[in-house]
């Protein structure tokens, strides 16, 4: 299954989540809650590939779909908890465990090969494998 970022834009539109391309000084992407919904900003000049666009948009949709927002004054552990929630939503949306198992059964058994098959970045695929295999996103613990 190759994820297409266009499918995520359609998903956002159906959920009434505004997605805009905006040049940003620091961030590659961000999402914000609004009075009447959510908005996502992506900086297309910082997105190096379709897989990166897919992962960023899915991650920001994860913030919106789980209500996982924080402000700039939030403590680091609170921020990380919200970031992890967004990543977990994105993983489950882009790489359902059944499809990951099927890919591995068919011989697609390296992080680069799996990332290519699912149209995501290698770091994101490593997080997905950690999430499904170990119940956490701590890629660095298993490298």
C-alpha positions as a Python dict, from the first residue, in 0.01 Angstrom:
ca = {
    (1, 'X'): (0, 0, 0),
    (2, 'X'): (152, 328, -107),
    (3, 'X'): (10, 621, 88),
    (4, 'X'): (-71, 922, -124),
    (5, 'X'): (-71, 1267, 40),
    (6, 'X'): (-368, 1362, -179),
    (7, 'X'): (-578, 1109, 14),
    (8, 'X'): (-486, 1292, 335),
    (9, 'X'): (-587, 1628, 188),
    (10, 'X'): (-924, 1476, 93),
    (11, 'X'): (-955, 1328, 443),
    (12, 'X'): (-888, 1671, 593),
    (13, 'X'): (-1142, 1835, 365),
    (14, 'X'): (-1408, 1579, 455),
    (15, 'X'): (-1338, 1645, 825),
    (16, 'X'): (-1352, 2024, 766),
    (17, 'X'): (-988, 2068, 864),
    (18, 'X'): (-828, 2355, 673),
    (19, 'X'): (-486, 2276, 527),
    (20, 'X'): (-279, 2562, 393),
    (21, 'X'): (70, 2591, 250),
    (22, 'X'): (251, 2864, 438),
    (23, 'X'): (616, 2962, 453),
    (24, 'X'): (727, 2933, 816),
    (25, 'X'): (1044, 3048, 983),
    (26, 'X'): (1098, 2747, 1209),
    (27, 'X'): (836, 2477, 1168),
    (28, 'X'): (783, 2240, 880),
    (29, 'X'): (423, 2187, 984),
    (30, 'X'): (183, 2275, 1263),
    (31, 'X'): (-180, 2244, 1359),
    (32, 'X'): (-402, 2462, 1572),
    (33, 'X'): (-748, 2431, 1722),
    (34, 'X'): (-992, 2702, 1616),
    (35, 'X'): (-1331, 2800, 1757),
    (36, 'X'): (-1504, 2609, 1477),
    (37, 'X'): (-1256, 2333, 1394),
    (38, 'X'): (-888, 2295, 1317),
    (39, 'X'): (-627, 2429, 1078),
    (40, 'X'): (-302, 2280, 954),
    (41, 'X'): (-12, 2468, 801),
    (42, 'X'): (257, 2296, 593),
    (43, 'X'): (566, 2470, 461),
    (44, 'X'): (609, 2312, 116),
    (45, 'X'): (956, 2463, 80),
    (46, 'X'): (1075, 2254, 376),
    (47, 'X'): (916, 1928, 268),
    (48, 'X'): (1183, 1732, 85),
    (49, 'X'): (971, 1448, -52),
    (50, 'X'): (620, 1313, -92),
    (51, 'X'): (685, 1071, 193),
    (52, 'X'): (780, 1361, 421),
    (53, 'X'): (466, 1551, 315),
    (54, 'X'): (258, 1241, 388),
    (55, 'X'): (409, 1191, 733),
    (56, 'X'): (384, 1560, 829),
    (57, 'X'): (23, 1591, 717),
    (58, 'X'): (-78, 1264, 887),
    (59, 'X'): (97, 1372, 1207),
    (60, 'X'): (-84, 1708, 1208),
    (61, 'X'): (-413, 1534, 1136),
    (62, 'X'): (-330, 1316, 1437),
    (63, 'X'): (-316, 1627, 1654),
    (64, 'X'): (-656, 1734, 1522),
    (65, 'X'): (-822, 1393, 1547),
    (66, 'X'): (-700, 1327, 1901),
    (67, 'X'): (-724, 1684, 2032),
    (68, 'X'): (-357, 1663, 2127),
    (69, 'X'): (-254, 2028, 2143),
    (70, 'X'): (-23, 2218, 2374),
    (71, 'X'): (105, 2573, 2400),
    (72, 'X'): (462, 2697, 2389),
    (73, 'X'): (473, 2715, 2770),
    (74, 'X'): (386, 2347, 2820),
    (75, 'X'): (640, 2129, 2996),
    (76, 'X'): (849, 1899, 2781),
    (77, 'X'): (682, 1580, 2906),
    (78, 'X'): (337, 1722, 2822),
    (79, 'X'): (454, 1820, 2475),
    (80, 'X'): (601, 1473, 2417),
    (81, 'X'): (279, 1304, 2528),
    (82, 'X'): (79, 1508, 2273),
    (83, 'X'): (338, 1448, 1999),
    (84, 'X'): (328, 1074, 2068),
    (85, 'X'): (-53, 1070, 2048),
    (86, 'X'): (-38, 1243, 1709),
    (87, 'X'): (227, 997, 1585),
    (88, 'X'): (28, 696, 1704),
    (89, 'X'): (-282, 818, 1521),
    (90, 'X'): (-75, 874, 1206),
    (91, 'X'): (84, 530, 1233),
    (92, 'X'): (-249, 355, 1272),
    (93, 'X'): (-393, 555, 982),
    (94, 'X'): (-102, 510, 739),
    (95, 'X'): (30, 169, 844),
    (96, 'X'): (-244, -55, 986),
    (97, 'X'): (-87, -347, 1172),
    (98, 'X'): (-255, -601, 945),
    (99, 'X'): (-102, -441, 635),
    (100, 'X'): (239, -422, 803),
    (101, 'X'): (218, -793, 891),
    (102, 'X'): (118, -873, 533),
    (103, 'X'): (412, -675, 393),
    (104, 'X'): (657, -857, 620),
    (105, 'X'): (502, -1194, 529),
    (106, 'X'): (556, -1108, 162),
    (107, 'X'): (928, -1053, 231),
    (108, 'X'): (936, -678, 280),
    (109, 'X'): (1136, -693, 602),
    (110, 'X'): (1370, -395, 626),
    (111, 'X'): (1286, -43, 741),
    (112, 'X'): (1385, 112, 404),
    (113, 'X'): (1180, -143, 207),
    (114, 'X'): (878, -100, 434),
    (115, 'X'): (906, 279, 422),
    (116, 'X'): (913, 264, 43),
    (117, 'X'): (617, 28, 29),
    (118, 'X'): (403, 248, 256),
    (119, 'X'): (523, 580, 115),
    (120, 'X'): (652, 713, 447),
    (121, 'X'): (990, 821, 580),
    (122, 'X'): (1228, 565, 728),
    (123, 'X'): (1212, 733, 1071),
    (124, 'X'): (834, 715, 1068),
    (125, 'X'): (844, 349, 965),
    (126, 'X'): (1089, 277, 1248),
    (127, 'X'): (845, 444, 1490),
    (128, 'X'): (562, 230, 1352),
    (129, 'X'): (762, -90, 1400),
    (130, 'X'): (854, 17, 1755),
    (131, 'X'): (491, 99, 1832),
    (132, 'X'): (359, -233, 1709),
    (133, 'X'): (647, -449, 1839),
    (134, 'X'): (727, -277, 2170),
    (135, 'X'): (431, -53, 2252),
    (136, 'X'): (637, 266, 2241),
    (137, 'X'): (790, 509, 1992),
    (138, 'X'): (1143, 504, 2137),
    (139, 'X'): (1328, 421, 1815),
    (140, 'X'): (1662, 508, 1973),
    (141, 'X'): (1623, 224, 2226),
    (142, 'X'): (1620, -39, 1952),
    (143, 'X'): (1875, 96, 1705),
}
